[in-house]
Amino acid sequence: MDLASLISALSDPAAYPFPVTAAVEVRQTHISVVFLAGEYAYKIKKPVKLSFLDFSDLEKRREICHQEVELNRRLAPDVYLGVVPVSCNNGRVSFEGSGETIEWAVKMRRLPEAATLEQRLLRDEISLSTIESLGRRLAGFHASAIRNDHIARYGQFQTVAHNIRENCVVSAGSVGVTFSAAVRDRLTTLTEEALAQLKPVIESRAARGVPCDTHGDLHLDHVYLFPEQSPPGDLVIVDCIEFNERFRYTDPVADLAFLVMDLNFHGRRDLGWALAEAYFEASGDEEGKKLLPLYLSYRAAVRGKVDSLQLTEPEIPAAARAQAASRGRGHWLLALHEIEAPGRRPCLVLVGGLPGTGKSTLARELAAQANFRLIRSDVVRKELAKATGDSVVGSQFGSGIYTPDWTDRTYAECRRRAEEVLFQGERVLVDATFVDERRRIEFLEVAQKWGIPVVFLVCQSEPATIKGRLDARRGDASDADWNIYLEVARRWEPPGRRTRRTVRTISTDLSVESSMQQAWTALAEAGLVARHWGLN
C-alpha cells in the first residue's frame, strides 16, 4: 500500500481499537505521520531513505519505533506506551488489529497541545522563573546522561563539522526558495571561520568525554509544561532523535542551543538568554558558552533543512508546504543572524513617531552608520502615485494620496520591499509614523516570520520644537505641517501588549548626536550594533 493510501485509511475513525467520535487529526513531518485520535496518538515512519536516516524497509521501521519508545521514556516515562502493528485484514487497515502487519506504529498518550511551551509562549504565559527552572532541569538531564568512548567520538571535530556543513548541502535545491544564494554563501563563510576558531575547544571537549546521549530535537512544541503537577511530572519532553546516533550523541551545548534558538525564532530572545544563563550556571560549563553562537546557527539551519525537505513531499497538503516554506526562510535567516557580527545581523528596525519629531533624520543617520537599507514611507507613497499617474502634490491629510486606501497600499509596499531585502540577508530600517497599532503588528509579524529581531524606535519631541521644525521644512518628501501634526497626534495609538516589548523611546529635542546615541544604545542592547558608537 502506498503512503498516501495508508494515511487515508488510518484517518478513518474505524481504524482504531476504541471508539473515535471526532475526526482523526493528521500531522506530518518530512519523516513521519502522527494520527491524533481520542486520548491517544499513533506515529508511523515514512518509508524514506535520506542522507541522515534509512526507513526504507519494514523491519528497519519496527526497530526504530522500539528505539523511539525506549529513548523517549527518559523524559516522558508515562507518554510512550509501546510499539503496535498496523495490520490489513480483508482489505481493512487498522491499528492493533489482526491480519498481515503492513506497518509499525508508536502508541502514545495524547498530550494537550495547549500545554506545549510554544502555545504557552504565544499566550504570553511563560515567566522568567519557568524558563530558569527549565534550564536547570536540562542541565540535570545532561549531567545524568550516558557518556562513553563511543558517544565521545561523535563529538570529535570531524563529525561536528560534517553535521553542520551537511545542512546547506542537503538543502542546495532550495536556494532561491527558502534561502537566497547570498545568505547561503555568507552563512557558509562564517560557519567555516567559526569552525576553524573553535576546533581546539570542540576536540578538547570530545577528548574529555563531554558529549553525551542528548535529546537531539529540543524545540518548543516538544516541551510540555504542567505547573499543577509536582516534579518531575510538571515537565514532559517528547520526540527525541532516535534515528541517527550522529545527531543525538553530541555536546550538551548543542542540545541546549536547539531550545534557545526556538525561543529566539519566536521573538523571545530575552527568554532564550535567560534559559542559557540558568543552564550554564547550573552546569558550571563556562567553556560551553563559547560554542553557543555556532550551535545556535547550526540548530536554526537544521530546522531550515527540515522545512526545505517538506517542500518536496507530495503527500503533505499544499497549505502545509506553504507554511514550511515561510518557516524555512525564517530559519535560514536566523542561522545567519546567530553567527554574524552585530553590525551585519539581519534585522528589522522601525523608526516611528509623530510628524516633526525628527524620525526621518534619525533614520537616515542610522542607515548610513549601521548598514541598514532604508525604506521611507513618504518616498514610497509618492513613487506609487507616480507609477499610477496620480498627483503627488497638493493632497491634504485624508484626501488624494493620503486616503486610508493609499496609506494601506503604502505600508503594504513598504512590507514587500522589506521582505525582499531581508531574503538577501540584509538589514532593513522602515521610516514611517506607525500611528496605528495594527500597522506596527503587521511589521512585527514580518520579523517573526523571518526569525529576526525587531526594534521599534519611537521618536518624541516637545510640541514647540516640532512646530519650529515643520515651519522650517522645505523640499522634503513629507507633506506634513502643523495641522497634520495635530490630527496625527489625535489619532496616535499607544503601543499595545504585542508591540510594547519592542519599543524604545528616543527623545529628539536636543541634537542629532544625542538622538543617535540613544538609538545606538537601544540597538546595542538588542545585539544589532557594536557596543560603542563608531565601532560597528
ZAMARGU-4260 file (C-alpha; in steps of 0.2 Angstrom, whole numbers, plus 5000, padded with zeros to 4 digits):
<rodrens>
0) 5000/5000/5000 | 5007/5017/4995 | 5009/5030/5009 | 4995/5042/5003 | 4983/5027/5003
5) 4989/5021/5020 | 4987/5039/5028 | 4969/5040/5020 | 4965/5023/5028 | 4972/5027/5045
10) 4962/5043/5045 | 4946/5033/5046 | 4939/5033/5064 | 4935/5014/5061 | 4954/5010/5060
15) 4956/5012/5079 | 4953/4999/5093 | 4942/5010/5103 | 4928/5022/5099 | 4933/5038/5090
20) 4919/5050/5090 | 4928/5065/5082 | 4938/5067/5066 | 4956/5060/5067 | 4969/5074/5066
25) 4984/5070/5055 | 5001/5079/5057 | 5015/5076/5045 | 5034/5080/5046 | 5046/5075/5032
30) 5049/5058/5040 | 5034/5053/5050 | 5015/5054/5051 | 5005/5056/5068 | 4987/5052/5070
35) 4978/5060/5084 | 4963/5050/5089 | 4954/5052/5106 | 4966/5050/5121 | 4979/5043/5110
40) 4992/5047/5097 | 5000/5035/5084 | 5015/5038/5074 | 5021/5029/5059 | 5038/5032/5050
45) 5038/5036/5031 | 5047/5024/5020 | 5060/5036/5016 | 5079/5035/5014 | 5089/5051/5016
50) 5107/5056/5019 | 5104/5055/5038 | 5092/5041/5040 | 5085/5025/5032 | 5067/5020/5035
55) 5067/5010/5018 | 5060/4993/5024 | 5048/4987/5037 | 5060/4979/5049 | 5070/4995/5050
60) 5055/5005/5054 | 5050/4992/5068 | 5067/4993/5076 | 5067/5012/5075 | 5050/5013/5083
65) 5056/5002/5098 | 5071/5014/5100 | 5059/5029/5100 | 5049/5022/5114 | 5065/5017/5124
70) 5074/5034/5122 | 5059/5045/5125 | 5054/5037/5141 | 5069/5046/5149 | 5060/5062/5149
75) 5042/5056/5146 | 5040/5040/5155 | 5021/5040/5155 | 5018/5045/5137 | 5026/5031/5127
80) 5015/5016/5128 | 5024/5004/5116 | 5025/4998/5098 | 5010/4991/5089 | 5006/4984/5072
85) 4996/4992/5058 | 4988/4977/5050 | 4977/4973/5035 | 4963/4960/5036 | 4952/4958/5021
90) 4957/4975/5014 | 4953/4983/5031 | 4968/4993/5038 | 4968/4996/5057 | 4980/4999/5072
95) 4982/4985/5084 | 4971/4973/5073 | 4973/4956/5066 | 4980/4951/5049 | 4995/4955/5040
100) 5007/4968/5048 | 5010/4981/5035 | 5017/4994/5046 | 5023/4998/5064 | 5017/5012/5075
105) 5022/5020/5091 | 5007/5022/5103 | 5007/5037/5115 | 4996/5045/5127 | 4989/5061/5119
110) 4995/5077/5127 | 4986/5093/5126 | 4993/5105/5113 | 4989/5120/5124 | 5002/5114/5137
115) 5017/5115/5125 | 5030/5128/5128 | 5026/5135/5111 | 5007/5138/5114 | 5010/5144/5131
120) 5023/5157/5124 | 5010/5163/5111 | 4998/5166/5126 | 5012/5175/5135 | 5011/5163/5149
125) 5029/5159/5151 | 5038/5168/5166 | 5056/5170/5168 | 5056/5158/5183 | 5049/5145/5172
130) 5062/5147/5159 | 5076/5147/5173 | 5069/5131/5180 | 5069/5123/5163 | 5087/5127/5161
135) 5092/5119/5177 | 5082/5104/5173 | 5091/5102/5156 | 5107/5104/5165 | 5102/5090/5177
140) 5097/5079/5162 | 5113/5081/5153 | 5123/5078/5169 | 5115/5061/5171 | 5115/5056/5153
145) 5126/5041/5147 | 5144/5045/5142 | 5157/5033/5135 | 5170/5032/5122 | 5158/5028/5108
150) 5147/5043/5111 | 5163/5054/5113 | 5168/5050/5096 | 5153/5058/5089 | 5158/5074/5097
155) 5175/5075/5088 | 5178/5090/5076 | 5177/5080/5060 | 5159/5073/5064 | 5153/5090/5071
160) 5159/5099/5056 | 5151/5087/5045 | 5134/5088/5054 | 5135/5107/5052 | 5140/5108/5034
165) 5128/5095/5029 | 5113/5106/5031 | 5117/5118/5017 | 5122/5103/5006 | 5106/5094/5008
170) 5096/5110/5005 | 5105/5115/4990 | 5090/5113/4979 | 5080/5126/4990 | 5092/5140/4986
175) 5080/5154/4979 | 5065/5146/4988 | 5069/5145/5007 | 5085/5155/5006 | 5095/5166/4994
180) 5112/5162/4987 | 5118/5177/4996 | 5113/5170/5013 | 5120/5153/5009 | 5137/5160/5004
185) 5138/5171/5019 | 5132/5158/5031 | 5145/5145/5023 | 5159/5158/5025 | 5155/5162/5043
190) 5152/5144/5048 | 5169/5139/5042 | 5178/5154/5051 | 5169/5149/5067 | 5173/5130/5065
195) 5192/5135/5062 | 5192/5146/5078 | 5183/5133/5089 | 5191/5117/5083 | 5203/5116/5098
200) 5188/5118/5110 | 5177/5105/5101 | 5192/5092/5101 | 5196/5095/5119 | 5178/5093/5125
205) 5177/5076/5115 | 5193/5070/5122 | 5187/5074/5140 | 5171/5065/5137 | 5159/5080/5137
210) 5147/5074/5123 | 5133/5063/5130 | 5117/5055/5124 | 5106/5070/5122 | 5088/5073/5117
215) 5093/5080/5100 | 5077/5089/5095 | 5073/5101/5108 | 5061/5113/5102 | 5046/5122/5109
220) 5032/5111/5103 | 5041/5095/5111 | 5041/5103/5128 | 5025/5102/5139 | 5023/5111/5155
225) 5010/5105/5168 | 5013/5118/5183 | 4999/5110/5193 | 5009/5094/5194 | 5024/5091/5206
230) 5041/5087/5198 | 5046/5078/5188 | 5028/5077/5181 | 5027/5096/5178 | 5039/5095/5164
235) 5037/5082/5149 | 5048/5082/5134 | 5044/5071/5119 | 5050/5066/5102 | 5069/5065/5104
240) 5080/5060/5089 | 5080/5041/5088 | 5085/5038/5070 | 5103/5044/5070 | 5116/5042/5084
245) 5126/5056/5075 | 5113/5069/5079 | 5109/5063/5097 | 5127/5059/5103 | 5133/5077/5104
250) 5139/5091/5115 | 5126/5096/5128 | 5128/5114/5122 | 5122/5109/5105 | 5106/5101/5113
255) 5103/5117/5124 | 5105/5128/5108 | 5090/5120/5100 | 5078/5127/5113 | 5087/5143/5114
260) 5086/5145/5095 | 5067/5141/5095 | 5064/5155/5108 | 5074/5167/5098 | 5064/5162/5082
265) 5048/5166/5091 | 5054/5183/5095 | 5059/5180/5114 | 5077/5182/5114 | 5075/5188/5132
270) 5069/5171/5137 | 5082/5162/5126 | 5096/5172/5135 | 5088/5168/5152 | 5087/5149/5148
275) 5106/5149/5143 | 5111/5159/5158 | 5102/5147/5170 | 5108/5132/5161 | 5127/5137/5162
280) 5125/5142/5180 | 5118/5125/5185 | 5130/5115/5174 | 5146/5126/5178 | 5151/5124/5160
285) 5159/5141/5157 | 5168/5135/5142 | 5152/5129/5134 | 5147/5147/5132 | 5160/5149/5118
290) 5151/5136/5107 | 5133/5143/5109 | 5133/5155/5094 | 5139/5142/5082 | 5127/5129/5089
295) 5113/5142/5088 | 5116/5144/5070 | 5118/5125/5067 | 5101/5122/5075 | 5092/5135/5065
300) 5100/5128/5049 | 5093/5111/5055 | 5076/5117/5055 | 5079/5126/5039 | 5084/5110/5031
305) 5069/5101/5038 | 5057/5114/5032 | 5065/5114/5015 | 5063/5095/5014 | 5045/5096/5017
310) 5043/5106/5001 | 5047/5091/4990 | 5034/5079/4998 | 5018/5077/4988 | 5008/5069/5002
315) 5010/5085/5013 | 4995/5097/5009 | 4999/5112/4999 | 4994/5124/5014 | 5007/5115/5025
320) 5020/5116/5012 | 5017/5135/5010 | 5019/5136/5029 | 5035/5126/5028 | 5042/5137/5015
325) 5039/5153/5026 | 5046/5145/5041 | 5061/5139/5031 | 5065/5157/5025 | 5065/5162/5044
330) 5076/5148/5050 | 5089/5151/5037 | 5089/5169/5040 | 5091/5166/5059 | 5105/5154/5056
335) 5114/5168/5048 | 5109/5181/5061 | 5116/5170/5076 | 5133/5169/5068 | 5135/5186/5061
340) 5144/5201/5068 | 5132/5213/5077 | 5133/5227/5064 | 5129/5215/5050 | 5115/5204/5058
345) 5099/5203/5048 | 5085/5213/5057 | 5071/5224/5056 | 5071/5242/5064 | 5055/5253/5064
350) 5058/5272/5067 | 5041/5280/5070 | 5033/5295/5079 | 5023/5310/5075 | 5027/5322/5061
355) 5041/5334/5065 | 5049/5323/5079 | 5065/5320/5068 | 5062/5302/5064 | 5067/5304/5046
360) 5084/5312/5051 | 5087/5299/5064 | 5083/5285/5051 | 5095/5292/5038 | 5109/5293/5051
365) 5106/5275/5057 | 5105/5269/5039 | 5122/5277/5035 | 5131/5272/5050 | 5124/5255/5054
370) 5122/5246/5037 | 5103/5247/5035 | 5093/5248/5019 | 5081/5262/5022 | 5063/5262/5017
375) 5054/5278/5019 | 5035/5278/5018 | 5034/5296/5012 | 5045/5292/4997 | 5036/5275/4994
380) 5019/5284/4994 | 5025/5296/4980 | 5033/5283/4970 | 5017/5273/4970 | 5007/5288/4965
385) 5019/5292/4950 | 5018/5274/4944 | 4999/5276/4944 | 4999/5293/4936 | 4991/5301/4952
390) 4996/5318/4958 | 5009/5318/4971 | 5007/5336/4977 | 4993/5347/4984 | 4985/5332/4993
395) 4978/5336/5011 | 4978/5324/5025 | 4964/5311/5022 | 4962/5315/5003 | 4972/5312/4987
400) 4987/5301/4991 | 4983/5302/5010 | 4967/5292/5010 | 4966/5276/5020 | 4967/5266/5004
405) 4983/5275/4999 | 4990/5273/5016 | 4986/5254/5016 | 4995/5252/4999 | 5010/5262/5005
410) 5013/5251/5020 | 5010/5235/5010 | 5023/5241/4998 | 5035/5245/5012 | 5032/5227/5019
415) 5035/5220/5002 | 5051/5229/5000 | 5057/5225/5017 | 5054/5206/5014 | 5064/5207/4998
420) 5079/5215/5007 | 5078/5203/5021 | 5078/5187/5010 | 5095/5193/5004 | 5101/5193/5022
425) 5102/5212/5024 | 5096/5224/5037 | 5080/5234/5035 | 5075/5251/5043 | 5057/5257/5039
430) 5054/5276/5042 | 5035/5279/5045 | 5024/5287/5058 | 5016/5270/5063 | 5002/5279/5071
435) 4991/5263/5071 | 4994/5248/5081 | 4989/5236/5068 | 5002/5243/5056 | 5015/5240/5069
440) 5009/5222/5072 | 5010/5219/5053 | 5028/5223/5053 | 5031/5213/5069 | 5024/5198/5061
445) 5036/5201/5046 | 5050/5200/5059 | 5043/5184/5067 | 5041/5176/5050 | 5059/5179/5046
450) 5065/5174/5063 | 5074/5190/5066 | 5074/5203/5080 | 5064/5219/5078 | 5066/5235/5087
455) 5053/5250/5087 | 5061/5267/5090 | 5048/5279/5094 | 5054/5297/5092 | 5047/5311/5104
460) 5049/5329/5105 | 5041/5344/5113 | 5027/5352/5103 | 5036/5369/5102 | 5051/5360/5094
465) 5040/5351/5082 | 5031/5366/5076 | 5048/5375/5073 | 5054/5360/5063 | 5038/5359/5052
470) 5038/5378/5049 | 5056/5377/5043 | 5054/5362/5032 | 5057/5364/5013 | 5058/5352/4999
475) 5055/5336/5009 | 5046/5320/5004 | 5034/5323/5018 | 5019/5335/5016 | 5016/5336/5035
480) 5013/5353/5043 | 5007/5359/5060 | 4988/5355/5056 | 4993/5337/5050 | 5004/5335/5066
485) 4989/5339/5077 | 4977/5327/5068 | 4990/5313/5068 | 4993/5317/5087 | 4975/5315/5090
490) 4974/5298/5081 | 4991/5291/5089 | 4988/5274/5097 | 4999/5269/5112 | 5009/5253/5109
495) 4999/5238/5115 | 5004/5221/5123 | 5011/5214/5107 | 5022/5229/5102 | 5027/5236/5119
500) 5041/5224/5122 | 5050/5231/5106 | 5048/5249/5109 | 5062/5261/5114 | 5058/5279/5116
505) 5070/5292/5108 | 5070/5310/5114 | 5074/5321/5099 | 5073/5338/5107 | 5092/5340/5108
510) 5105/5337/5095 | 5105/5323/5081 | 5120/5316/5090 | 5110/5315/5106 | 5096/5305/5097
515) 5109/5294/5088 | 5117/5290/5105 | 5100/5284/5112 | 5096/5274/5097 | 5113/5266/5096
520) 5112/5261/5114 | 5095/5253/5111 | 5101/5243/5096 | 5117/5238/5105 | 5106/5231/5119
525) 5097/5221/5105 | 5114/5215/5099 | 5112/5224/5082 | 5127/5236/5083 | 5143/5236/5092
530) 5143/5242/5110 | 5151/5258/5106 | 5146/5270/5093 | 5158/5271/5079 | 5165/5254/5081
535) 5152/5245/5071
</rodrens>
